[in-house]
Amino acid sequence: MSVPQLLVHDHKDNVGVVVVEDLKAGTDMLCVVTEDNSDFRLIVRHDVPIGHKVALVDLKVGDTVIKYGQDIGRIVTPVARGEHVHVHNLKTKRW
């Protein structure tokens, strides 16, 4: 088996976490769901640093982002499947 580039904790998650250095746009990533060790492929649309998130589905403004099975905030600008999710398009719901 190849080394995964993206980990997803739970099948309910709509983002995964990059787990390799220097992930480049256009990479056909191996993505592993740690809940049951299943896997899938996804093409990343941007260069994404290790530890940052990638959208698993298209997300629209106001959508809740789920990571590790938990609500981590809301989308403030549209994000397409395979795009980088970070502070430029995700904000906390606390304020």
Backbone as a ProteinNet text record, in pm:
[ID]
protein_1_A
[PRIMARY]
MSVPQLLVHDHKDNVGVVVVEDLKAGTDMLCVVTEDNSDFRLIVRHDVPIGHKVALVDLKVGDTVIKYGQDIGRIVTPVARGEHVHVHNLKTKRW
[TERTIARY]
84.3	0	88	46.5	117.8	95.9	176.4	163.9	54.5	-42.3	-149.2	-96	-158.3	-126.5	-230.4	-348.9	-458.1	-524.4	-549.8	-621.5	-756.2	-857.2	-992.3	-1027.5	-1075.6	-1101.2	-1232.4	-1336.5	-1472.3	-1542.3	-1628.3	-1700.8	-1792.1	-1824.9	-1906.7	-1824.5	-1692.3	-1605.9	-1621.9	-1614.6	-1616.7	-1484	-1384.2	-1246.3	-1153.3	-1035.8	-930.7	-806.1	-708.4	-585.8	-466.9	-391.2	-271.3	-164.5	-103.9	-6.4	131.4	157.3	288.4	336.5	466.3	525.8	513.7	503.6	512.3	407	281.6	173.6	145.8	157.6	145.1	9.2	-39.3	-163.3	-155.9	-267.7	-274.2	-240.1	-192	-158.5	-284.7	-281.6	-388.6	-358.1	-422	-388.6	-453.3	-379.5	-438.2	-490.3	-619.3	-685.4	-733.8	-703.4	-742.1	-835.6	-945.9	-1041.1	-1000	-952.1	-897.8	-1005.2	-1131	-1241	-1247.1	-1223.6	-1233.1	-1121.6	-1022.5	-907	-944.9	-1060.4	-1096.5	-1017	-1016.9	-943.1	-1017.4	-977.4	-1031.4	-927.3	-949.6	-857.4	-922.7	-841.8	-889.3	-775.5	-805	-703.6	-709	-594.5	-585.8	-568.9	-639.7	-640.3	-536.2	-481.5	-381.7	-264	-150.8	-44.3	-99.7	-84.6	-138.8	-31.5	-3.1	97.5	51	146.8	118.1	36.5	-62.2	-146.3	-267.5	-272.6	-387.1	-493.9	-610.5	-726.5	-754.3	-819.5	-865.8	-1013	-1094.6	-1237.2	-1259.2	-1343.5	-1378.3	-1500	-1575.2	-1696.4	-1699.4	-1783.6	-1804.8	-1873	-1823.5	-1879.5	-1924.7	-2043.2	-2094.6	-2092.4	-2105.8	-2105.1	-2210.6	-2167.8	-2256.4	-2250.3	-2191.4	-2181.2	-2093.5	-2127.8	-2047.8	-1936.1	-1815.3	-1701.3	-1688.5	-1680.8	-1668.4	-1531.4	-1454.2	-1320.6	-1313	-1261	-1256.5	-1395.7	-1498.7	-1635.7	-1694.6	-1623.8	-1665.1	-1683.2	-1776.1	-1799.1	-1680.6	-1606.1	-1491.6	-1511.1	-1627.3	-1652	-1742.3	-1747.1	-1834.9	-1756.4	-1801.3	-1739.5	-1785.8	-1691.1	-1723.7	-1706.1	-1639.9	-1633.5	-1644.4	-1705.2	-1723	-1590.5	-1595.7	-1478.5	-1518.2	-1442.2	-1469	-1396.2	-1448.1	-1385.2	-1238.3	-1148.4	-1005.3	-932.5	-1005.1	-939.8	-895.1	-800.2	-744	-849.5	-866.2	-956.8	-870.9	-878.6	-797.4	-862.3	-789.4	-845.8	-899.9	-862.3	-912	-1054.3	-1102.5	-1238	-1316	-1257.7	-1319.8	-1305.9	-1415.6	-1414.6	-1485.7	-1445	-1510.5	-1652.6	-1738.3	-1876.2	-1887.6	-1777	-1779.7	-1806.7	-1762.7	-1785.7	-1788
-119.4	0	124.6	224.1	351.4	427.9	528.5	614.6	717.6	731.4	830.3	973.4	1061.5	1203.6	1280.9	1221.2	1288.3	1187	1230.2	1146.1	1208.7	1123.4	1161.3	1073.9	1133.8	1057	979.7	1042.6	991.2	1006.1	912.9	922.9	1044.8	1106	1227.5	1352.2	1342.7	1457.9	1506.8	1639.3	1694	1760.6	1746.1	1785.9	1675.9	1670.6	1581.1	1662.8	1600.7	1669.3	1616.1	1708.6	1674	1624.2	1509	1448.9	1429.7	1502.1	1498	1640	1656.1	1785.5	1808.4	1935.9	1977	1913.4	1906.4	1855.9	1958.3	1917.5	2008.1	1995.2	2107.8	2110.5	2006.5	1937	1836.2	1695.8	1681.4	1548.8	1465.3	1344.2	1246.5	1177.9	1227.8	1184.2	1051	971.9	858.1	911.2	894.1	943.3	822.9	820.5	708.4	757.8	683.5	711.6	623.9	686.2	610	534.3	576.4	509.6	360.3	327.4	187.1	145.2	231.9	207.2	194.6	249.8	252.7	363.4	364.5	469.3	512	626.6	681.3	774.4	820.1	911	1047.6	1151.5	1289.1	1371.3	1452.3	1541.4	1674.6	1716.1	1842.9	1955.8	2066.5	2177.5	2285.9	2287.8	2388.8	2319.1	2388.7	2344.4	2361.3	2259.3	2265.9	2220.8	2303.1	2265.3	2148.9	2077.7	1969.8	2025.2	1948.8	1988.5	2071.4	2117.9	2196.6	2104.3	2160.3	2083.3	2096.8	1991.7	1989.2	1949.3	2018.4	1987.7	1855.1	1770.3	1641.7	1653.1	1761.7	1789	1938.4	1981	2124.4	2181.3	2295.3	2361.1	2501.4	2539.3	2673.1	2759.1	2889.9	2984.1	2941.1	2936.1	2898	2751.5	2667.1	2524.7	2504.1	2404	2364.3	2272.3	2297.3	2211.7	2108.9	1982.1	1872.1	1808	1806.6	1746.4	1664.1	1543.2	1451.2	1428.8	1435.5	1415.7	1532.7	1647.3	1763.4	1887.1	1973	2102.5	2192.6	2237.8	2326.2	2466.9	2495	2630.3	2630.3	2748.9	2765.5	2821.7	2788.6	2836.4	2979.8	3069.3	3209.7	3248.1	3163.7	3178.7	3038.4	3023.7	2889.2	2814.9	2684.6	2598.4	2476.5	2447.9	2330.4	2208.3	2093.7	1966.5	1970.4	1934	1931.7	2060.6	2165.1	2292.9	2301.6	2390.4	2418.8	2485.7	2435.4	2494.9	2543.8	2676.3	2735.4	2868.1	2955.7	3079.4	3175.5	3158.7	3246	3210	3091.4	3052	2978.9	2969.3	2902.7	2991.2	3013.5	3095	3020.2	3048.2	2989.6	3042.6	2966.5	3010.6	3083	3093.9	3155.9	3305.8	3374.8	3518.8	3558.1
0	0	0	-71.1	-75.9	54.2	74.7	192.4	166.6	258.5	236.9	246.2	169.6	176.4	256.5	276.4	346.9	439.8	564.3	659.4	692.1	699.5	737.1	857.2	964.3	1085.5	1079.1	1028.2	1038.5	903.3	868.1	741	735.5	849.8	851	819.2	825.5	799.7	655.9	638.5	502.7	466.3	553.7	525	574.7	513.6	559.2	587.2	653.9	694.5	614.5	556.3	481.3	578.7	546.8	636.8	572.8	463.9	398.2	372.6	364.5	329.6	179.3	140.1	-0.3	-91.2	-45	-129.9	-239.1	-362.5	-477.2	-545.7	-597.4	-674.9	-785.9	-807	-911.7	-866.1	-742	-691	-673.8	-723.2	-702.8	-569.5	-462.7	-327.3	-290.8	-215.5	-146.9	-13.6	10.2	131.1	210.4	339.9	425.2	534.4	553.5	660.8	778.8	886.4	999	1077.5	1064.9	1134.3	1099.7	971.2	930	832.7	816	729.7	581.5	543.3	401.5	333	200.6	130.2	4.5	-48	-171.3	-230.9	-352.6	-420.9	-434.9	-431.2	-447.8	-506.8	-606.5	-664.9	-591.8	-538.3	-466.4	-567.6	-546.1	-643.2	-613.5	-493.3	-454.5	-388.4	-379.2	-289.6	-148.4	-64.2	71.9	170.8	273.2	372.3	460.6	514.7	607.6	725.7	769.8	882.3	843.8	720.3	674.2	616.6	592.6	550.4	401.1	346.8	208.2	210.3	130.4	122.1	49.9	108.3	48	-42.2	-24.9	-102.7	-130.9	-224.6	-244.5	-120.8	-72.4	46.2	7.9	51.6	21.1	146.8	128	239.5	341.8	466.8	576.7	613.8	527.8	560.5	683	761.4	877.4	831.5	880.8	850.4	962.5	923	1018.3	1001.1	1109.9	1113.6	1241.8	1233.5	1348.5	1406.2	1320.7	1364.6	1440.5	1442.9	1522.1	1434.7	1474.4	1410.9	1446.6	1344.2	1371.8	1318.2	1258	1208.9	1088	1021.6	905.6	788.6	670.5	546.6	519.3	484.8	457.4	310.1	232.7	87.2	28.3	-88.2	-145	-160.8	-137.8	-148.3	-230.8	-333.9	-417.6	-362.4	-396.5	-359.2	-402.7	-312.6	-342.9	-312.7	-269.5	-238.8	-92.8	-72.1	59.9	148.6	269.9	368.8	484.5	510.3	617.7	657.7	723	778	671.8	545.8	439.3	396.4	432.6	393.3	503.3	621.8	736.1	859.4	928.2	1050.9	1163.5	1284.3	1401	1412.3	1477.8	1502.5	1636.1	1707.7	1841	1837.4	1733.5	1719.8	1575.6
[MASK]
+++++++++++++++++++++++++++++++++++++++++++++++++++++++++++++++++++++++++++++++++++++++++++++++

